[in-house]
């Protein structure tokens, strides 16, 4: 009734605007099963799936976009190993594209995960890069010159 008429029957509520707050643990299989988090959430999120799907495409302005864009204000725990499936809907330029941001990663995070690229993948090297609070994909075009001094 809420979906089609915009209102709920007596005794029922619309929780679409609800946000998870506090310091508890939220467990889900995949990111699309997660609730919305308040900025003040400082708990732990555990995702049990061993494969996550992302798409890199282009918006109306010609800028590269990543979907879904996952931001977790707390600690993120994932399986010890798995696969990040990255589909290229269009060919982006070389660069660093964030896939997941979080407060921190539990244990080793995505250190033992592999990357599987499909679609209109750019030529060159495509690698997963994990920092203390971000999982990104780095695209380095063929012939990229890096000068170290």
N, CA, C and O of each residue as an XYZ file, in Angstrom:
596
protein
N       0.818     -1.174      0.000
C       0.000      0.000      0.000
C       0.878      1.261      0.000
O       0.562      2.252     -0.657
N       1.980      1.199      0.747
C       2.881      2.348      0.794
C       3.525      2.572     -0.571
O       3.701      3.713     -0.997
N       3.873      1.492     -1.251
C       4.512      1.610     -2.562
C       3.596      2.274     -3.580
O       4.035      3.153     -4.321
N       2.336      1.871     -3.627
C       1.435      2.348     -4.670
C       0.600      3.559     -4.280
O       0.259      4.380     -5.131
N       0.268      3.674     -2.994
C      -0.602      4.765     -2.570
C       0.099      5.820     -1.712
O      -0.477      6.868     -1.421
N       1.354      5.541     -1.305
C       2.098      6.515     -0.528
C       1.683      6.626      0.924
O       2.029      7.601      1.591
N       0.943      5.642      1.430
C       0.563      5.663      2.840
C       0.482      4.231      3.343
O       0.296      3.291      2.570
N       0.626      4.086      4.646
C       0.582      2.767      5.256
C      -0.717      2.609      6.060
O      -1.278      3.582      6.562
N      -1.169      1.376      6.164
C      -2.375      1.103      6.955
C      -2.081      1.301      8.427
O      -0.920      1.315      8.836
N      -3.121      1.454      9.221
C      -2.967      1.595     10.665
C      -2.212      0.387     11.210
O      -2.492     -0.754     10.842
N      -1.254      0.653     12.087
C      -0.474     -0.417     12.685
C       0.792     -0.743     11.904
O       1.612     -1.533     12.372
N       0.968     -0.158     10.733
C       2.160     -0.387      9.919
C       2.868      0.942      9.725
O       2.250      2.004      9.800
N       4.152      0.876      9.479
C       4.916      2.113      9.308
C       5.809      2.016      8.082
O       6.132      0.924      7.616
N       6.198      3.158      7.575
C       7.123      3.243      6.455
C       8.514      3.485      7.020
O       8.780      4.546      7.585
N       9.402      2.509      6.871
C      10.749      2.621      7.416
C      11.779      2.990      6.349
O      12.977      2.837      6.588
N      11.353      3.467      5.188
C      12.292      3.769      4.110
C      13.250      4.898      4.473
O      14.335      4.975      3.896
N      12.897      5.759      5.390
C      13.770      6.858      5.798
C      14.557      6.517      7.058
O      15.310      7.357      7.550
N      14.404      5.308      7.592
C      15.105      4.913      8.812
C      16.597      4.736      8.535
O      16.996      4.307      7.453
N      17.412      5.076      9.536
C      18.860      4.942      9.425
C      19.381      4.199     10.646
O      18.912      4.419     11.762
N      20.365      3.308     10.428
C      20.965      2.544     11.514
C      22.021      3.421     12.182
O      22.869      4.015     11.515
N      21.955      3.489     13.504
C      22.855      4.314     14.294
C      23.405      3.455     15.428
O      22.823      2.418     15.746
N      24.498      3.857     16.035
C      24.994      3.159     17.208
C      26.301      2.437     16.971
O      27.081      2.797     16.090
N      26.532      1.384     17.798
C      27.813      0.690     17.770
C      27.675     -0.813     17.603
O      28.630     -1.538     17.880
N      26.560     -1.298     17.173
C      26.345     -2.737     17.055
C      26.980     -3.333     15.817
O      27.818     -2.712     15.165
N      26.563     -4.557     15.503
C      27.062     -5.272     14.327
C      25.909     -5.516     13.377
O      24.851     -5.996     13.782
N      26.114     -5.185     12.119
C      25.133     -5.423     11.073
C      25.704     -6.482     10.146
O      26.811     -6.321      9.631
N      24.965     -7.565      9.924
C      25.430     -8.651      9.053
C      24.495     -8.773      7.864
O      23.273     -8.724      8.010
N      25.084     -8.932      6.682
C      24.318     -9.107      5.444
C      25.153     -9.953      4.494
O      26.355    -10.127      4.694
N      24.507    -10.476      3.463
C      25.254    -11.261      2.485
C      25.957    -10.356      1.484
O      27.150    -10.527      1.233
N      25.239     -9.397      0.910
C      25.783     -8.517     -0.114
C      25.460     -7.059      0.216
O      24.565     -6.793      1.019
N      26.175     -6.115     -0.393
C      25.930     -4.702     -0.088
C      24.501     -4.238     -0.361
O      24.007     -3.351      0.335
N      23.826     -4.816     -1.357
C      22.460     -4.377     -1.654
C      21.469     -4.775     -0.570
O      20.329     -4.310     -0.589
N      21.865     -5.610      0.365
C      21.008     -6.021      1.480
C      21.228     -5.185      2.733
O      20.604     -5.433      3.765
N      22.117     -4.194      2.648
C      22.419     -3.368      3.813
C      21.379     -2.273      4.009
O      20.799     -1.788      3.037
N      21.139     -1.883      5.248
C      20.256     -0.736      5.510
C      21.016      0.559      5.243
O      22.200      0.529      4.907
N      20.350      1.674      5.389
C      20.995      2.978      5.291
C      21.623      3.282      6.639
O      21.013      3.039      7.681
N      22.843      3.814      6.626
C      23.548      4.107      7.864
C      23.572      5.604      8.139
O      23.745      6.415      7.230
N      23.394      5.954      9.407
C      23.568      7.341      9.828
C      25.067      7.629      9.882
O      25.869      6.711     10.056
N      25.445      8.885      9.734
C      26.863      9.256      9.794
C      27.483      8.921     11.138
O      28.702      8.780     11.238
N      26.665      8.793     12.167
C      27.155      8.520     13.511
C      27.296      7.029     13.804
O      27.671      6.660     14.917
N      27.003      6.157     12.826
C      27.180      4.715     13.027
C      28.668      4.420     13.166
O      29.464      4.818     12.316
N      29.043      3.728     14.231
C      30.451      3.398     14.450
C      30.638      1.919     14.748
O      31.648      1.525     15.332
N      29.682      1.110     14.356
C      29.757     -0.321     14.598
C      30.505     -1.052     13.497
O      31.337     -0.477     12.795
N      30.192     -2.329     13.365
C      30.848     -3.183     12.382
C      29.817     -3.708     11.405
O      28.711     -4.082     11.796
N      30.181     -3.735     10.135
C      29.349     -4.319      9.087
C      30.089     -5.533      8.561
O      31.252     -5.441      8.171
N      29.408     -6.680      8.552
C      30.004     -7.907      8.052
C      29.230     -8.372      6.834
O      28.023     -8.598      6.906
N      29.933     -8.514      5.706
C      29.333     -9.024      4.469
C      29.866    -10.428      4.233
O      31.079    -10.619      4.149
N      28.981    -11.414      4.126
C      29.409    -12.805      4.054
C      29.633    -13.327      2.639
O      30.242    -14.385      2.482
N      29.170    -12.636      1.610
C      29.347    -13.111      0.238
C      30.825    -13.070     -0.149
O      31.593    -12.271      0.386
N      31.211    -13.936     -1.077
C      32.599    -13.946     -1.538
C      32.719    -13.404     -2.966
O      33.711    -13.657     -3.650
N      31.708    -12.662     -3.409
C      31.748    -12.006     -4.716
C      30.908    -10.735     -4.658
O      29.772    -10.750     -4.182
N      31.476     -9.643     -5.144
C      30.773     -8.370     -5.217
C      30.831     -7.868     -6.650
O      31.860     -7.991     -7.313
N      29.725     -7.300     -7.131
C      29.621     -6.824     -8.510
C      29.566     -5.308     -8.550
O      28.785     -4.686     -7.830
N      30.407     -4.714     -9.406
C      30.435     -3.274     -9.617
C      30.453     -3.008    -11.118
O      30.903     -3.842    -11.903
N      29.957     -1.832    -11.506
C      29.968     -1.412    -12.906
C      30.580     -0.020    -12.986
O      30.221      0.875    -12.221
N      31.508      0.150    -13.925
C      32.042      1.476    -14.217
C      31.431      1.915    -15.537
O      31.571      1.241    -16.557
N      30.755      3.050    -15.503
C      30.099      3.594    -16.684
C      30.383      5.074    -16.810
O      31.339      5.587    -16.228
N      29.552      5.754    -17.566
C      29.713      7.182    -17.798
C      28.382      7.883    -17.552
O      27.335      7.394    -17.975
N      28.418      9.032    -16.866
C      27.192      9.796    -16.633
C      26.930     10.734    -17.814
O      27.666     10.708    -18.801
N      25.891     11.557    -17.717
C      25.495     12.459    -18.800
C      26.560     13.495    -19.130
O      26.571     14.042    -20.233
N      27.462     13.772    -18.178
C      28.521     14.749    -18.403
C      29.798     14.109    -18.944
O      30.802     14.790    -19.150
N      29.752     12.792    -19.172
C      30.922     12.089    -19.683
C      31.925     11.696    -18.611
O      33.042     11.285    -18.928
N      31.538     11.818    -17.341
C      32.423     11.463    -16.236
C      32.225      9.996    -15.859
O      31.111      9.476    -15.912
N      33.311      9.343    -15.480
C      33.235      7.944    -15.071
C      32.488      7.836    -13.741
O      32.705      8.638    -12.832
N      31.612      6.843    -13.636
C      30.853      6.599    -12.410
C      30.965      5.125    -12.026
O      31.110      4.258    -12.888
N      30.896      4.857    -10.737
C      30.930      3.490    -10.222
C      29.593      3.206     -9.562
O      29.134      3.985     -8.726
N      28.963      2.091     -9.931
C      27.720      1.668     -9.276
C      27.836      0.215     -8.867
O      28.381     -0.578     -9.634
N      27.362     -0.169     -7.722
C      26.881      0.730     -6.677
C      28.058      1.401     -5.980
O      29.177      0.889     -5.993
N      27.797      2.525     -5.389
C      28.804      3.231     -4.606
C      28.515      2.912     -3.143
O      27.452      3.260     -2.627
N      29.440      2.264     -2.488
C      29.205      1.780     -1.130
C      30.037      2.569     -0.125
O      31.265      2.586     -0.208
N      29.365      3.225      0.829
C      30.042      3.980      1.887
C      29.515      3.507      3.237
O      28.318      3.585      3.511
N      30.423      3.019      4.071
C      30.063      2.513      5.396
C      30.852      3.312      6.423
O      32.082      3.315      6.378
N      30.174      3.991      7.350
C      30.903      4.814      8.309
C      31.673      4.011      9.356
O      32.551      4.572     10.012
N      31.387      2.747      9.538
C      32.057      1.936     10.553
C      33.102      1.009      9.953
O      33.636      1.268      8.875
N      33.387     -0.079     10.671
C      34.364     -1.075     10.245
C      33.691     -2.079      9.327
O      32.564     -2.500      9.587
N      34.381     -2.470      8.243
C      33.841     -3.426      7.279
C      34.619     -4.731      7.347
O      35.843     -4.747      7.220
N      33.892     -5.821      7.549
C      34.482     -7.152      7.544
C      33.960     -7.939      6.359
O      32.755     -7.947      6.104
N      34.849     -8.603      5.628
C      34.470     -9.403      4.468
C      35.119    -10.782      4.587
O      35.946    -11.011      5.469
N      34.741    -11.690      3.698
C      35.327    -13.033      3.676
C      36.833    -12.932      3.458
O      37.320    -11.931      2.932
N      37.567    -13.963      3.858
C      39.025    -13.958      3.721
C      39.478    -13.837      2.275
O      40.510    -13.227      1.994
N      38.707    -14.419      1.351
C      39.042    -14.324     -0.069
C      37.756    -14.314     -0.878
O      36.699    -14.725     -0.399
N      37.862    -13.842     -2.104
C      36.692    -13.768     -2.964
C      37.055    -13.076     -4.262
O      38.229    -12.937     -4.605
N      36.013    -12.637     -4.988
C      36.208    -12.008     -6.289
C      35.401    -10.721     -6.377
O      34.229    -10.680     -6.003
N      36.043     -9.676     -6.872
C      35.354     -8.435     -7.209
C      35.133     -8.490     -8.713
O      36.087     -8.453     -9.491
N      33.864     -8.579     -9.120
C      33.502     -8.606    -10.540
C      33.262     -7.176    -10.989
O      32.351     -6.510    -10.499
N      34.079     -6.707    -11.920
C      33.999     -5.332    -12.382
C      33.631     -5.324    -13.855
O      34.395     -5.782    -14.705
N      32.435     -4.792    -14.147
C      31.965     -4.715    -15.529
C      32.159     -3.283    -16.034
O      31.773     -2.321    -15.369
N      32.753     -3.158    -17.202
C      32.963     -1.846    -17.814
C      31.868     -1.612    -18.848
O      31.865     -2.231    -19.912
N      30.932     -0.704    -18.524
C      29.876     -0.338    -19.467
C      30.421      0.609    -20.524
O      29.889      0.690    -21.631
N      31.484      1.323    -20.178
C      32.195      2.189    -21.110
C      33.662      2.175    -20.705
O      33.998      1.717    -19.613
N      34.515      2.659    -21.549
C      35.954      2.613    -21.287
C      36.400      3.911    -20.604
O      36.461      4.955    -21.253
N      36.711      3.859    -19.304
C      37.136      5.071    -18.594
C      38.620      5.359    -18.841
O      39.368      4.473    -19.255
N      39.037      6.592    -18.588
C      40.461      6.903    -18.696
C      41.233      6.298    -17.522
O      40.639      5.851    -16.541
N      42.546      6.291    -17.636
C      43.380      5.796    -16.544
C      43.092      6.614    -15.290
O      42.825      7.814    -15.367
N      43.148      5.955    -14.138
C      42.890      6.651    -12.882
C      42.610      5.682    -11.756
O      42.715      4.468    -11.925
N      42.255      6.221    -10.616
C      41.923      5.452     -9.428
C      40.442      5.671     -9.136
O      40.014      6.805     -8.924
N      39.660      4.597     -9.123
C      38.210      4.692     -8.959
C      37.794      3.977     -7.678
O      37.921      2.755     -7.599
N      37.292      4.713     -6.655
C      36.864      4.088     -5.402
C      35.608      3.229     -5.597
O      34.641      3.652     -6.230
N      35.647      2.027     -5.045
C      34.498      1.121     -5.073
C      33.778      1.120     -3.733
O      32.551      1.213     -3.684
N      34.541      1.014     -2.638
C      33.985      0.953     -1.284
C      34.794      1.873     -0.384
O      36.025      1.837     -0.389
N      34.094      2.700      0.392
C      34.759      3.469      1.441
C      34.153      3.055      2.777
O      32.964      2.751      2.862
N      34.977      3.047      3.811
C      34.509      2.661      5.144
C      35.412      3.319      6.182
O      36.413      3.947      5.839
N      35.049      3.169      7.445
C      35.885      3.699      8.513
C      37.219      2.982      8.577
O      38.262      3.609      8.767
N      37.184      1.657      8.418
C      38.386      0.819      8.380
C      37.963     -0.582      7.947
O      36.775     -0.902      7.920
N      38.938     -1.400      7.611
C      38.671     -2.787      7.246
C      39.035     -3.696      8.407
O      40.052     -3.488      9.068
N      38.207     -4.705      8.657
C      38.512     -5.695      9.676
C      39.491     -6.714      9.093
O      39.424     -7.035      7.907
N      40.378     -7.207      9.909
C      41.373     -8.213      9.504
C      42.139     -7.736      8.270
O      42.604     -6.597      8.240
N      42.278     -8.593      7.249
C      43.049     -8.240      6.047
C      42.191     -7.556      4.982
O      42.713     -7.123      3.955
N      40.891     -7.454      5.214
C      40.018     -6.814      4.239
C      40.019     -7.555      2.911
O      39.734     -8.751      2.870
N      40.336     -6.862      1.830
C      40.301     -7.427      0.484
C      41.682     -7.863     -0.004
O      41.864     -8.055     -1.206
N      42.652     -8.025      0.880
C      44.036     -8.330      0.496
C      44.153     -9.601     -0.346
O      44.994     -9.653     -1.244
N      43.348    -10.615     -0.089
C      43.457    -11.886     -0.820
C      42.376    -12.041     -1.899
O      42.197    -13.131     -2.442
N      41.669    -10.973     -2.207
C      40.617    -11.038     -3.212
C      41.198    -10.845     -4.603
O      42.248    -10.224     -4.771
N      40.499    -11.387     -5.604
C      40.928    -11.238     -6.989
C      39.943    -10.342     -7.737
O      38.824    -10.107     -7.282
N      40.383     -9.851     -8.889
C      39.573     -8.972     -9.716
C      39.259     -9.679    -11.019
O      40.148    -10.243    -11.656
N      37.983     -9.650    -11.421
C      37.556    -10.201    -12.697
C      36.887     -9.078    -13.480
O      35.817     -8.602    -13.102
N      37.529     -8.653    -14.583
C      37.017     -7.550    -15.390
C      36.316     -8.077    -16.630
O      36.757     -9.054    -17.236
N      35.213     -7.421    -17.008
C      34.462     -7.802    -18.205
C      33.936     -6.543    -18.883
O      34.038     -5.444    -18.338
N      33.376     -6.712    -20.072
C      32.808     -5.581    -20.795
C      33.864     -4.837    -21.591
O      34.811     -5.436    -22.100
N      33.693     -3.529    -21.695
C      34.572     -2.669    -22.490
C      35.783     -2.257    -21.655
O      36.023     -1.068    -21.445
N      36.546     -3.246    -21.180
C      37.684     -2.992    -20.301
C      38.791     -2.263    -21.050
O      39.083     -2.593    -22.199
N      39.405     -1.282    -20.414
C      40.488     -0.561    -21.063
C      41.741     -1.428    -21.184
O      41.967     -2.335    -20.382
N      42.546     -1.133    -22.196
C      43.825     -1.830    -22.326
C      44.741     -1.324    -21.220
O      44.652     -0.162    -20.823
N      45.594     -2.163    -20.737
C      46.504     -1.773    -19.669
C      46.300     -2.638    -18.447
O      45.691     -3.706    -18.517
N      46.811     -2.171    -17.339
C      46.749     -2.926    -16.091
C      45.582     -2.443    -15.239
O      45.413     -1.244    -15.021
N      44.782     -3.388    -14.763
C      43.646     -3.091    -13.898
C      43.870     -3.877    -12.612
O      43.925     -5.106    -12.641
N      43.999     -3.184    -11.487
C      44.290     -3.843    -10.222
C      43.415     -3.297     -9.092
O      42.958     -2.155     -9.131
N      43.196     -4.145     -8.086
C      42.520     -3.718     -6.862
C      43.552     -3.077     -5.944
O      44.666     -3.581     -5.804
N      43.178     -1.969     -5.323
C      44.065     -1.266     -4.398
C      43.287     -1.009     -3.118
O      42.217     -0.400     -3.144
N      43.831     -1.479     -1.988
C      43.180     -1.252     -0.699
C      44.039     -0.333      0.145
O      45.215     -0.610      0.382
N      43.446      0.764      0.600
C      44.115      1.626      1.578
C      43.475      1.342      2.931
O      42.741      0.363      3.065
N      43.734      2.167      3.929
C      43.178      1.908      5.255
C      41.659      2.018      5.300
O      41.017      1.381      6.135
N      41.063      2.841      4.387
C      39.615      3.045      4.438
C      38.924      3.005      3.075
O      37.753      3.371      2.977
N      39.618      2.571      2.028
C      39.027      2.560      0.688
C      39.501      1.362     -0.124
O      40.682      1.013     -0.109
N      38.562      0.737     -0.834
C      38.903     -0.266     -1.841
C      38.655      0.396     -3.185
O      37.542      0.838     -3.468
N      39.695      0.466     -4.016
C      39.599      1.126     -5.312
C      40.107      0.202     -6.399
O      40.742     -0.817     -6.129
N      39.815      0.576     -7.625
C      40.405     -0.096     -8.775
C      41.300      0.929     -9.467
O      40.889      2.060     -9.727
N      42.528      0.511     -9.759
C      43.476      1.387    -10.447
C      43.587      0.933    -11.894
O      43.827     -0.241    -12.173
N      43.409      1.873    -12.804
C      43.552      1.603    -14.230
C      44.777      2.363    -14.701
O      44.807      3.593    -14.670
N      45.793      1.620    -15.139
C      47.008      2.227    -15.672
C      47.063      1.879    -17.150
O      47.099      0.704    -17.517
N      47.069      2.887    -17.987
C      47.076      2.637    -19.429
C      48.412      2.073    -19.878
O      49.430      2.254    -19.210
N      48.403      1.395    -21.004
C      49.617      0.808    -21.554
C      50.580      1.932    -21.865
O      50.203      2.943    -22.457
N      51.819      1.748    -21.465
C      52.836      2.756    -21.756
C      52.876      3.881    -20.761
O      53.510      4.902    -21.029
N      52.216      3.742    -19.600
C      52.259      4.790    -18.592
C      53.688      4.893    -18.047
O      54.285      3.892    -17.653
N      54.205      6.075    -18.029
C      55.549      6.317    -17.534
C      55.457      6.904    -16.141
O      54.764      7.896    -15.916
N      56.164      6.281    -15.206
C      56.190      6.777    -13.844
C      57.614      7.178    -13.537
O      58.519      6.348    -13.617
N      57.830      8.419    -13.192
C      59.146      8.950    -12.911
C      59.321      9.099    -11.406
O      58.581      9.833    -10.752
N      60.302      8.397    -10.871
C      60.608      8.483     -9.430
C      61.895      9.278     -9.265
O      62.872      9.020     -9.968
N      61.911     10.211     -8.373
C      63.133     10.991     -8.131
C      63.627     10.758     -6.740
O      64.645     11.326     -6.343
